Amino acid sequence: MRKEYDFSNAQKNPYARRLKRQVTIRMDEGTVKYFKELAQESGIPYQTLINLYLRDCAVSNKKLSMQWKHV
């Protein structure tokens, strides 16, 4: 392994922008608090935890079951 590397001619990865997409999402304060607390316990950034959870839902094809009660 070299002591120093020359990155003066390095190029950015042209596919890096395709790996993740920035989105804006509104979440209630309790949800954000939950993931921030989990982030402190695990040492993983809370946005990464949210992404991992949502990816798991997508991969396992989880569906939200909602039933509205008629009053």
N, CA, C and O atoms as a GROMACS GRO file, in nm:
protein
  284
    1MET      N    1   0.084  -0.117   0.000
    1MET     CA    2   0.000   0.000   0.000
    1MET      C    3   0.089   0.124   0.000
    1MET      O    4   0.187   0.132   0.075
    2ARG      N    5   0.056   0.219  -0.084
    2ARG     CA    6   0.134   0.342  -0.092
    2ARG      C    7   0.105   0.434   0.025
    2ARG      O    8  -0.001   0.428   0.087
    3LYS      N    9   0.203   0.521   0.055
    3LYS     CA   10   0.182   0.621   0.160
    3LYS      C   11   0.088   0.730   0.112
    3LYS      O   12   0.008   0.781   0.190
    4GLU      N   13   0.096   0.765  -0.015
    4GLU     CA   14   0.013   0.870  -0.073
    4GLU      C   15  -0.038   0.826  -0.210
    4GLU      O   16   0.029   0.753  -0.282
    5TYR      N   17  -0.156   0.873  -0.243
    5TYR     CA   18  -0.215   0.845  -0.374
    5TYR      C   19  -0.245   0.976  -0.443
    5TYR      O   20  -0.279   1.076  -0.379
    6ASP      N   21  -0.232   0.977  -0.576
    6ASP     CA   22  -0.257   1.097  -0.655
    6ASP      C   23  -0.397   1.086  -0.717
    6ASP      O   24  -0.420   1.005  -0.806
    7PHE      N   25  -0.489   1.169  -0.668
    7PHE     CA   26  -0.625   1.169  -0.721
    7PHE      C   27  -0.652   1.291  -0.810
    7PHE      O   28  -0.768   1.322  -0.837
    8SER      N   29  -0.549   1.359  -0.854
    8SER     CA   30  -0.567   1.480  -0.933
    8SER      C   31  -0.634   1.453  -1.068
    8SER      O   32  -0.698   1.542  -1.124
    9ASN      N   33  -0.622   1.333  -1.121
    9ASN     CA   34  -0.685   1.299  -1.249
    9ASN      C   35  -0.807   1.210  -1.231
    9ASN      O   36  -0.857   1.152  -1.327
   10ALA      N   37  -0.856   1.198  -1.109
   10ALA     CA   38  -0.970   1.111  -1.081
   10ALA      C   39  -1.098   1.170  -1.138
   10ALA      O   40  -1.112   1.291  -1.151
   11GLN      N   41  -1.191   1.082  -1.172
   11GLN     CA   42  -1.321   1.124  -1.223
   11GLN      C   43  -1.430   1.074  -1.130
   11GLN      O   44  -1.417   0.968  -1.069
   12LYS      N   45  -1.538   1.153  -1.118
   12LYS     CA   46  -1.651   1.112  -1.037
   12LYS      C   47  -1.722   0.995  -1.104
   12LYS      O   48  -1.722   0.982  -1.226
   13ASN      N   49  -1.783   0.911  -1.022
   13ASN     CA   50  -1.859   0.799  -1.074
   13ASN      C   51  -1.983   0.852  -1.146
   13ASN      O   52  -2.066   0.918  -1.083
   14PRO      N   53  -1.997   0.827  -1.277
   14PRO     CA   54  -2.113   0.882  -1.351
   14PRO      C   55  -2.245   0.817  -1.309
   14PRO      O   56  -2.352   0.870  -1.342
   15TYR      N   57  -2.242   0.706  -1.240
   15TYR     CA   58  -2.364   0.636  -1.200
   15TYR      C   59  -2.405   0.667  -1.056
   15TYR      O   60  -2.509   0.621  -1.010
   16ALA      N   61  -2.325   0.743  -0.985
   16ALA     CA   62  -2.350   0.769  -0.844
   16ALA      C   63  -2.484   0.838  -0.821
   16ALA      O   64  -2.552   0.808  -0.722
   17ARG      N   65  -2.525   0.928  -0.908
   17ARG     CA   66  -2.652   1.000  -0.890
   17ARG      C   67  -2.771   0.907  -0.905
   17ARG      O   68  -2.879   0.936  -0.853
   18ARG      N   69  -2.754   0.796  -0.973
   18ARG     CA   70  -2.865   0.703  -0.994
   18ARG      C   71  -2.887   0.610  -0.875
   18ARG      O   72  -2.990   0.542  -0.868
   19LEU      N   73  -2.794   0.606  -0.783
   19LEU     CA   74  -2.804   0.514  -0.671
   19LEU      C   75  -2.914   0.553  -0.573
   19LEU      O   76  -2.984   0.466  -0.521
   20LYS      N   77  -2.927   0.681  -0.547
   20LYS     CA   78  -3.030   0.729  -0.455
   20LYS      C   79  -3.095   0.853  -0.513
   20LYS      O   80  -3.035   0.927  -0.591
   21ARG      N   81  -3.219   0.873  -0.474
   21ARG     CA   82  -3.295   0.987  -0.522
   21ARG      C   83  -3.343   1.067  -0.401
   21ARG      O   84  -3.398   1.011  -0.307
   22GLN      N   85  -3.321   1.198  -0.405
   22GLN     CA   86  -3.365   1.283  -0.296
   22GLN      C   87  -3.513   1.311  -0.310
   22GLN      O   88  -3.559   1.351  -0.417
   23VAL      N   89  -3.588   1.290  -0.201
   23VAL     CA   90  -3.731   1.318  -0.198
   23VAL      C   91  -3.765   1.395  -0.070
   23VAL      O   92  -3.692   1.390   0.028
   24THR      N   93  -3.876   1.465  -0.075
   24THR     CA   94  -3.926   1.532   0.044
   24THR      C   95  -4.047   1.455   0.092
   24THR      O   96  -4.137   1.424   0.013
   25ILE      N   97  -4.050   1.424   0.220
   25ILE     CA   98  -4.160   1.347   0.276
   25ILE      C   99  -4.198   1.409   0.410
   25ILE      O  100  -4.111   1.446   0.489
   26ARG      N  101  -4.326   1.419   0.434
   26ARG     CA  102  -4.373   1.475   0.562
   26ARG      C  103  -4.408   1.360   0.654
   26ARG      O  104  -4.485   1.271   0.619
   27MET      N  105  -4.349   1.362   0.774
   27MET     CA  106  -4.374   1.259   0.873
   27MET      C  107  -4.410   1.325   1.005
   27MET      O  108  -4.364   1.436   1.034
   28ASP      N  109  -4.492   1.258   1.084
   28ASP     CA  110  -4.527   1.316   1.213
   28ASP      C  111  -4.407   1.310   1.305
   28ASP      O  112  -4.316   1.229   1.288
   29GLU      N  113  -4.409   1.397   1.405
   29GLU     CA  114  -4.296   1.415   1.496
   29GLU      C  115  -4.262   1.286   1.570
   29GLU      O  116  -4.144   1.257   1.592
   30GLY      N  117  -4.362   1.208   1.608
   30GLY     CA  118  -4.338   1.084   1.680
   30GLY      C  119  -4.259   0.983   1.599
   30GLY      O  120  -4.174   0.912   1.652
   31THR      N  121  -4.288   0.976   1.470
   31THR     CA  122  -4.217   0.883   1.381
   31THR      C  123  -4.070   0.924   1.367
   31THR      O  124  -3.980   0.840   1.375
   32VAL      N  125  -4.048   1.052   1.347
   32VAL     CA  126  -3.910   1.102   1.334
   32VAL      C  127  -3.834   1.078   1.464
   32VAL      O  128  -3.719   1.036   1.462
   33LYS      N  129  -3.899   1.104   1.576
   33LYS     CA  130  -3.836   1.084   1.707
   33LYS      C  131  -3.798   0.937   1.725
   33LYS      O  132  -3.689   0.906   1.774
   34TYR      N  133  -3.888   0.847   1.687
   34TYR     CA  134  -3.863   0.703   1.699
   34TYR      C  135  -3.736   0.663   1.623
   34TYR      O  136  -3.650   0.595   1.677
   35PHE      N  137  -3.726   0.706   1.498
   35PHE     CA  138  -3.610   0.669   1.416
   35PHE      C  139  -3.482   0.739   1.462
   35PHE      O  140  -3.374   0.683   1.450
   36LYS      N  141  -3.493   0.860   1.516
   36LYS     CA  142  -3.374   0.928   1.568
   36LYS      C  143  -3.322   0.858   1.693
   36LYS      O  144  -3.201   0.846   1.712
   37GLU      N  145  -3.414   0.811   1.778
   37GLU     CA  146  -3.371   0.736   1.897
   37GLU      C  147  -3.306   0.604   1.858
   37GLU      O  148  -3.205   0.564   1.915
   38LEU      N  149  -3.365   0.537   1.759
   38LEU     CA  150  -3.308   0.412   1.708
   38LEU      C  151  -3.170   0.438   1.650
   38LEU      O  152  -3.079   0.355   1.664
   39ALA      N  153  -3.154   0.552   1.584
   39ALA     CA  154  -3.027   0.589   1.522
   39ALA      C  155  -2.919   0.606   1.629
   39ALA      O  156  -2.805   0.564   1.610
   40GLN      N  157  -2.955   0.668   1.740
   40GLN     CA  158  -2.856   0.686   1.847
   40GLN      C  159  -2.815   0.553   1.907
   40GLN      O  160  -2.698   0.532   1.940
   41GLU      N  161  -2.910   0.461   1.922
   41GLU     CA  162  -2.879   0.329   1.978
   41GLU      C  163  -2.789   0.248   1.885
   41GLU      O  164  -2.698   0.179   1.930
   42SER      N  165  -2.816   0.257   1.754
   42SER     CA  166  -2.746   0.172   1.658
   42SER      C  167  -2.622   0.238   1.597
   42SER      O  168  -2.535   0.168   1.545
   43GLY      N  169  -2.615   0.371   1.603
   43GLY     CA  170  -2.503   0.441   1.540
   43GLY      C  171  -2.519   0.457   1.390
   43GLY      O  172  -2.423   0.489   1.320
   44ILE      N  173  -2.641   0.434   1.340
   44ILE     CA  174  -2.671   0.448   1.197
   44ILE      C  175  -2.756   0.574   1.181
   44ILE      O  176  -2.848   0.594   1.260
   45PRO      N  177  -2.728   0.659   1.082
   45PRO     CA  178  -2.809   0.780   1.064
   45PRO      C  179  -2.958   0.745   1.047
   45PRO      O  180  -2.992   0.645   0.985
   46TYR      N  181  -3.044   0.830   1.103
   46TYR     CA  182  -3.187   0.798   1.103
   46TYR      C  183  -3.246   0.790   0.963
   46TYR      O  184  -3.337   0.710   0.940
   47GLN      N  185  -3.197   0.871   0.870
   47GLN     CA  186  -3.249   0.863   0.733
   47GLN      C  187  -3.212   0.730   0.669
   47GLN      O  188  -3.289   0.675   0.590
   48THR      N  189  -3.096   0.678   0.702
   48THR     CA  190  -3.056   0.547   0.653
   48THR      C  191  -3.145   0.439   0.710
   48THR      O  192  -3.184   0.346   0.640
   49LEU      N  193  -3.179   0.450   0.839
   49LEU     CA  194  -3.269   0.353   0.902
   49LEU      C  195  -3.406   0.354   0.836
   49LEU      O  196  -3.464   0.248   0.810
   50ILE      N  197  -3.458   0.473   0.808
   50ILE     CA  198  -3.588   0.484   0.741
   50ILE      C  199  -3.580   0.419   0.604
   50ILE      O  200  -3.670   0.346   0.564
   51ASN      N  201  -3.472   0.445   0.530
   51ASN     CA  202  -3.454   0.386   0.398
   51ASN      C  203  -3.446   0.234   0.406
   51ASN      O  204  -3.506   0.164   0.325
   52LEU      N  205  -3.371   0.182   0.504
   52LEU     CA  206  -3.359   0.037   0.520
   52LEU      C  207  -3.495  -0.026   0.552
   52LEU      O  208  -3.528  -0.132   0.498
   53TYR      N  209  -3.573   0.039   0.638
   53TYR     CA  210  -3.705  -0.013   0.673
   53TYR      C  211  -3.798  -0.014   0.551
   53TYR      O  212  -3.865  -0.114   0.525
   54LEU      N  213  -3.801   0.096   0.478
   54LEU     CA  214  -3.887   0.103   0.360
   54LEU      C  215  -3.842   0.005   0.252
   54LEU      O  216  -3.926  -0.054   0.183
   55ARG      N  217  -3.711  -0.012   0.236
   55ARG     CA  218  -3.661  -0.109   0.138
   55ARG      C  219  -3.704  -0.250   0.176
   55ARG      O  220  -3.744  -0.329   0.090
   56ASP      N  221  -3.696  -0.282   0.307
   56ASP     CA  222  -3.739  -0.413   0.355
   56ASP      C  223  -3.888  -0.434   0.324
   56ASP      O  224  -3.928  -0.542   0.282
   57CYS      N  225  -3.969  -0.331   0.345
   57CYS     CA  226  -4.112  -0.341   0.313
   57CYS      C  227  -4.132  -0.367   0.164
   57CYS      O  228  -4.215  -0.450   0.126
   58ALA      N  229  -4.057  -0.297   0.081
   58ALA     CA  230  -4.071  -0.314  -0.064
   58ALA      C  231  -4.026  -0.452  -0.110
   58ALA      O  232  -4.093  -0.516  -0.192
   59VAL      N  233  -3.912  -0.499  -0.058
   59VAL     CA  234  -3.858  -0.628  -0.098
   59VAL      C  235  -3.949  -0.742  -0.055
   59VAL      O  236  -3.970  -0.838  -0.129
   60SER      N  237  -4.005  -0.731   0.066
   60SER     CA  238  -4.091  -0.838   0.116
   60SER      C  239  -4.237  -0.817   0.075
   60SER      O  240  -4.325  -0.893   0.115
   61ASN      N  241  -4.262  -0.714  -0.006
   61ASN     CA  242  -4.394  -0.687  -0.062
   61ASN      C  243  -4.501  -0.669   0.046
   61ASN      O  244  -4.613  -0.717   0.034
   62LYS      N  245  -4.464  -0.599   0.153
   62LYS     CA  246  -4.559  -0.573   0.261
   62LYS      C  247  -4.664  -0.474   0.215
   62LYS      O  248  -4.634  -0.377   0.144
   63LYS      N  249  -4.786  -0.498   0.254
   63LYS     CA  250  -4.897  -0.408   0.220
   63LYS      C  251  -4.958  -0.357   0.349
   63LYS      O  252  -4.973  -0.432   0.446
   64LEU      N  253  -4.992  -0.230   0.351
   64LEU     CA  254  -5.055  -0.170   0.466
   64LEU      C  255  -5.203  -0.206   0.464
   64LEU      O  256  -5.271  -0.186   0.363
   65SER      N  257  -5.252  -0.258   0.573
   65SER     CA  258  -5.393  -0.293   0.584
   65SER      C  259  -5.464  -0.185   0.663
   65SER      O  260  -5.436  -0.164   0.781
   66MET      N  261  -5.555  -0.116   0.597
   66MET     CA  262  -5.629  -0.009   0.664
   66MET      C  263  -5.778  -0.035   0.651
   66MET      O  264  -5.828  -0.072   0.545
   67GLN      N  265  -5.847  -0.015   0.760
   67GLN     CA  266  -5.992  -0.027   0.758
   67GLN      C  267  -6.050   0.096   0.826
   67GLN      O  268  -6.014   0.128   0.940
   68TRP      N  269  -6.138   0.165   0.757
   68TRP     CA  270  -6.200   0.285   0.811
   68TRP      C  271  -6.327   0.245   0.885
   68TRP      O  272  -6.409   0.168   0.834
   69LYS      N  273  -6.342   0.297   1.004
   69LYS     CA  274  -6.461   0.269   1.083
   69LYS      C  275  -6.566   0.375   1.052
   69LYS      O  276  -6.538   0.495   1.058
   70HIS      N  277  -6.686   0.331   1.019
   70HIS     CA  278  -6.794   0.423   0.993
   70HIS      C  279  -6.858   0.464   1.125
   70HIS      O  280  -6.899   0.378   1.204
   71VAL      N  281  -6.868   0.592   1.149
   71VAL     CA  282  -6.924   0.641   1.275
   71VAL      C  283  -7.064   0.690   1.254
   71VAL      O  284  -7.129   0.735   1.348
   0.00000   0.00000   0.00000
